[in-house]
Amino acid sequence: MDATAYTLFSGGAPGTEAEFGRQAEAYGVQEVTYTFDGHKIERSRGLRVLTPEELMRKDVSLSYVSKLLGRTFTNAPLMRKILQTIMYQIDSGHEVFVVGTIMPDGTVRGGTGWGTEFAKICNKPIFTFDQTKNAWFRWNGEEWEDGGLPRITAQHFCGTGTRFLEDCGRQAIADLFARSFRA
């Protein structure tokens, strides 16, 4: 596959998103990094700063997100903007790759969980690398199943996940790009 024909949509945050960005750059994959004024990010390649009006187009009820994920999110403006930015990332990708931890209820831990749930709502193909299990899982529309060794197949894909990237997660991202783009 010609990597230059592919685009990573991410948020540039430290951890998983920054690693997806580094791998994309190394392979010549284009990159769109969604952010907003005042957000601290590690990646600025392909920077796309969302306006307040654009963020409002993706407004979501924090009480709904809290109920869906079974955890509490504060009503802080920063958290709201982060969740809105995640929605842009997921919307832009035709398949979604996540690194994090799948919880017993089938959600993914942290803010990453909202991105994963939004991808489920949008019926996007989702692959999650669970760092605690050191394995990829695929959402089949009902539950997580063995994801095998996925490849990036959609020209527009999203890479997101935890800020607390472990060595196994970093290796999983590197291997994903190698499987997808090495001749």
Contacts in CASP RR format, 6 or more apart in sequence:
PFRMAT RR
TARGET T0000
AUTHOR 0000-0000-0000
METHOD contacts of the structure
MODEL  1
MDATAYTLFSGGAPGTEAEFGRQAEAYGVQEVTYTFDGHKIERSRGLRVL
TPEELMRKDVSLSYVSKLLGRTFTNAPLMRKILQTIMYQIDSGHEVFVVG
TIMPDGTVRGGTGWGTEFAKICNKPIFTFDQTKNAWFRWNGEEWEDGGLP
RITAQHFCGTGTRFLEDCGRQAIADLFARSFRA
1 180 0 8 1.000
1 181 0 8 1.000
3 27 0 8 1.000
3 28 0 8 1.000
3 29 0 8 1.000
3 180 0 8 1.000
3 181 0 8 1.000
4 28 0 8 1.000
4 29 0 8 1.000
4 30 0 8 1.000
5 155 0 8 1.000
6 29 0 8 1.000
6 30 0 8 1.000
6 152 0 8 1.000
6 155 0 8 1.000
6 156 0 8 1.000
6 157 0 8 1.000
6 181 0 8 1.000
7 29 0 8 1.000
7 30 0 8 1.000
7 31 0 8 1.000
7 32 0 8 1.000
7 155 0 8 1.000
7 156 0 8 1.000
7 157 0 8 1.000
8 20 0 8 1.000
8 21 0 8 1.000
8 24 0 8 1.000
8 29 0 8 1.000
8 30 0 8 1.000
8 31 0 8 1.000
8 32 0 8 1.000
8 157 0 8 1.000
8 158 0 8 1.000
8 159 0 8 1.000
9 32 0 8 1.000
9 34 0 8 1.000
9 88 0 8 1.000
9 89 0 8 1.000
9 92 0 8 1.000
9 93 0 8 1.000
9 156 0 8 1.000
9 157 0 8 1.000
9 158 0 8 1.000
9 159 0 8 1.000
10 17 0 8 1.000
10 20 0 8 1.000
10 21 0 8 1.000
10 31 0 8 1.000
10 32 0 8 1.000
10 33 0 8 1.000
10 34 0 8 1.000
10 43 0 8 1.000
10 89 0 8 1.000
10 158 0 8 1.000
10 159 0 8 1.000
10 160 0 8 1.000
11 17 0 8 1.000
11 33 0 8 1.000
11 34 0 8 1.000
11 35 0 8 1.000
11 41 0 8 1.000
11 43 0 8 1.000
11 85 0 8 1.000
11 86 0 8 1.000
11 89 0 8 1.000
11 160 0 8 1.000
12 18 0 8 1.000
12 21 0 8 1.000
12 33 0 8 1.000
12 35 0 8 1.000
12 41 0 8 1.000
12 42 0 8 1.000
12 43 0 8 1.000
12 44 0 8 1.000
13 41 0 8 1.000
13 42 0 8 1.000
13 163 0 8 1.000
14 41 0 8 1.000
14 42 0 8 1.000
14 163 0 8 1.000
15 42 0 8 1.000
15 161 0 8 1.000
15 162 0 8 1.000
15 163 0 8 1.000
15 164 0 8 1.000
15 165 0 8 1.000
16 98 0 8 1.000
16 99 0 8 1.000
16 100 0 8 1.000
16 112 0 8 1.000
16 159 0 8 1.000
16 160 0 8 1.000
16 161 0 8 1.000
16 162 0 8 1.000
16 163 0 8 1.000
16 165 0 8 1.000
16 169 0 8 1.000
16 173 0 8 1.000
17 41 0 8 1.000
17 42 0 8 1.000
17 43 0 8 1.000
17 159 0 8 1.000
17 160 0 8 1.000
17 161 0 8 1.000
18 42 0 8 1.000
18 43 0 8 1.000
19 165 0 8 1.000
19 169 0 8 1.000
19 170 0 8 1.000
19 173 0 8 1.000
20 97 0 8 1.000
20 159 0 8 1.000
20 160 0 8 1.000
20 173 0 8 1.000
21 31 0 8 1.000
21 33 0 8 1.000
21 43 0 8 1.000
21 45 0 8 1.000
22 43 0 8 1.000
23 29 0 8 1.000
23 173 0 8 1.000
23 174 0 8 1.000
23 176 0 8 1.000
23 177 0 8 1.000
24 30 0 8 1.000
24 31 0 8 1.000
24 45 0 8 1.000
24 177 0 8 1.000
25 31 0 8 1.000
25 45 0 8 1.000
26 177 0 8 1.000
27 177 0 8 1.000
27 181 0 8 1.000
29 177 0 8 1.000
29 181 0 8 1.000
30 46 0 8 1.000
31 43 0 8 1.000
31 45 0 8 1.000
31 46 0 8 1.000
32 46 0 8 1.000
32 48 0 8 1.000
32 92 0 8 1.000
33 41 0 8 1.000
33 43 0 8 1.000
33 44 0 8 1.000
33 45 0 8 1.000
33 46 0 8 1.000
33 47 0 8 1.000
33 48 0 8 1.000
34 48 0 8 1.000
34 50 0 8 1.000
34 85 0 8 1.000
34 88 0 8 1.000
34 89 0 8 1.000
34 92 0 8 1.000
35 41 0 8 1.000
35 47 0 8 1.000
35 48 0 8 1.000
35 49 0 8 1.000
35 50 0 8 1.000
35 85 0 8 1.000
36 49 0 8 1.000
36 50 0 8 1.000
36 55 0 8 1.000
36 81 0 8 1.000
36 84 0 8 1.000
36 85 0 8 1.000
37 49 0 8 1.000
39 78 0 8 1.000
39 81 0 8 1.000
39 82 0 8 1.000
39 85 0 8 1.000
50 84 0 8 1.000
50 85 0 8 1.000
50 88 0 8 1.000
54 88 0 8 1.000
55 81 0 8 1.000
55 84 0 8 1.000
55 85 0 8 1.000
56 84 0 8 1.000
58 83 0 8 1.000
58 84 0 8 1.000
58 85 0 8 1.000
58 87 0 8 1.000
58 88 0 8 1.000
58 91 0 8 1.000
59 80 0 8 1.000
59 84 0 8 1.000
60 80 0 8 1.000
60 83 0 8 1.000
60 84 0 8 1.000
60 87 0 8 1.000
62 73 0 8 1.000
62 74 0 8 1.000
62 75 0 8 1.000
62 79 0 8 1.000
62 80 0 8 1.000
62 83 0 8 1.000
65 73 0 8 1.000
65 83 0 8 1.000
65 114 0 8 1.000
65 117 0 8 1.000
66 72 0 8 1.000
66 73 0 8 1.000
68 107 0 8 1.000
68 114 0 8 1.000
68 117 0 8 1.000
69 107 0 8 1.000
69 110 0 8 1.000
69 113 0 8 1.000
69 114 0 8 1.000
69 117 0 8 1.000
70 105 0 8 1.000
70 107 0 8 1.000
71 110 0 8 1.000
73 79 0 8 1.000
73 83 0 8 1.000
73 111 0 8 1.000
82 111 0 8 1.000
83 111 0 8 1.000
83 114 0 8 1.000
86 111 0 8 1.000
86 114 0 8 1.000
86 115 0 8 1.000
86 118 0 8 1.000
86 160 0 8 1.000
87 115 0 8 1.000
87 118 0 8 1.000
89 115 0 8 1.000
89 158 0 8 1.000
89 159 0 8 1.000
89 160 0 8 1.000
90 96 0 8 1.000
90 115 0 8 1.000
90 118 0 8 1.000
90 119 0 8 1.000
90 122 0 8 1.000
90 124 0 8 1.000
90 158 0 8 1.000
90 160 0 8 1.000
91 122 0 8 1.000
92 156 0 8 1.000
92 158 0 8 1.000
93 124 0 8 1.000
93 154 0 8 1.000
93 156 0 8 1.000
93 157 0 8 1.000
93 158 0 8 1.000
94 124 0 8 1.000
94 125 0 8 1.000
94 154 0 8 1.000
94 155 0 8 1.000
94 156 0 8 1.000
94 157 0 8 1.000
95 124 0 8 1.000
95 125 0 8 1.000
95 126 0 8 1.000
95 127 0 8 1.000
95 152 0 8 1.000
95 153 0 8 1.000
95 154 0 8 1.000
95 157 0 8 1.000
95 158 0 8 1.000
96 115 0 8 1.000
96 116 0 8 1.000
96 119 0 8 1.000
96 124 0 8 1.000
96 125 0 8 1.000
96 126 0 8 1.000
96 127 0 8 1.000
96 157 0 8 1.000
96 158 0 8 1.000
96 159 0 8 1.000
96 160 0 8 1.000
97 127 0 8 1.000
97 128 0 8 1.000
97 129 0 8 1.000
97 150 0 8 1.000
97 152 0 8 1.000
97 157 0 8 1.000
97 158 0 8 1.000
97 159 0 8 1.000
97 160 0 8 1.000
97 173 0 8 1.000
97 176 0 8 1.000
98 108 0 8 1.000
98 112 0 8 1.000
98 113 0 8 1.000
98 115 0 8 1.000
98 116 0 8 1.000
98 119 0 8 1.000
98 126 0 8 1.000
98 127 0 8 1.000
98 128 0 8 1.000
98 129 0 8 1.000
98 159 0 8 1.000
98 160 0 8 1.000
98 161 0 8 1.000
99 112 0 8 1.000
99 128 0 8 1.000
99 129 0 8 1.000
99 131 0 8 1.000
99 160 0 8 1.000
99 161 0 8 1.000
99 162 0 8 1.000
99 165 0 8 1.000
99 169 0 8 1.000
99 172 0 8 1.000
99 173 0 8 1.000
100 108 0 8 1.000
100 109 0 8 1.000
100 112 0 8 1.000
100 128 0 8 1.000
100 129 0 8 1.000
100 130 0 8 1.000
100 131 0 8 1.000
100 161 0 8 1.000
100 162 0 8 1.000
101 108 0 8 1.000
101 109 0 8 1.000
101 130 0 8 1.000
101 131 0 8 1.000
101 132 0 8 1.000
101 162 0 8 1.000
102 108 0 8 1.000
102 128 0 8 1.000
102 130 0 8 1.000
102 133 0 8 1.000
102 137 0 8 1.000
102 144 0 8 1.000
103 109 0 8 1.000
106 143 0 8 1.000
106 144 0 8 1.000
107 113 0 8 1.000
107 116 0 8 1.000
107 117 0 8 1.000
108 115 0 8 1.000
108 116 0 8 1.000
108 117 0 8 1.000
108 128 0 8 1.000
108 161 0 8 1.000
109 162 0 8 1.000
110 162 0 8 1.000
112 160 0 8 1.000
112 161 0 8 1.000
112 162 0 8 1.000
115 160 0 8 1.000
116 126 0 8 1.000
116 128 0 8 1.000
116 139 0 8 1.000
119 126 0 8 1.000
119 139 0 8 1.000
119 158 0 8 1.000
120 126 0 8 1.000
120 139 0 8 1.000
120 141 0 8 1.000
123 141 0 8 1.000
125 138 0 8 1.000
125 139 0 8 1.000
125 154 0 8 1.000
126 138 0 8 1.000
126 139 0 8 1.000
127 136 0 8 1.000
127 137 0 8 1.000
127 138 0 8 1.000
127 139 0 8 1.000
127 147 0 8 1.000
127 150 0 8 1.000
128 136 0 8 1.000
128 137 0 8 1.000
128 138 0 8 1.000
128 139 0 8 1.000
128 144 0 8 1.000
129 135 0 8 1.000
129 136 0 8 1.000
129 137 0 8 1.000
129 169 0 8 1.000
129 172 0 8 1.000
129 173 0 8 1.000
130 136 0 8 1.000
130 137 0 8 1.000
131 162 0 8 1.000
131 165 0 8 1.000
131 166 0 8 1.000
131 168 0 8 1.000
131 169 0 8 1.000
134 168 0 8 1.000
135 146 0 8 1.000
135 147 0 8 1.000
135 148 0 8 1.000
136 146 0 8 1.000
136 147 0 8 1.000
136 148 0 8 1.000
136 149 0 8 1.000
136 150 0 8 1.000
136 172 0 8 1.000
137 144 0 8 1.000
137 145 0 8 1.000
137 146 0 8 1.000
137 147 0 8 1.000
138 144 0 8 1.000
138 145 0 8 1.000
138 146 0 8 1.000
138 147 0 8 1.000
138 148 0 8 1.000
138 150 0 8 1.000
149 175 0 8 1.000
149 179 0 8 1.000
150 176 0 8 1.000
150 179 0 8 1.000
151 176 0 8 1.000
151 179 0 8 1.000
151 180 0 8 1.000
152 176 0 8 1.000
152 177 0 8 1.000
152 180 0 8 1.000
152 181 0 8 1.000
153 180 0 8 1.000
END
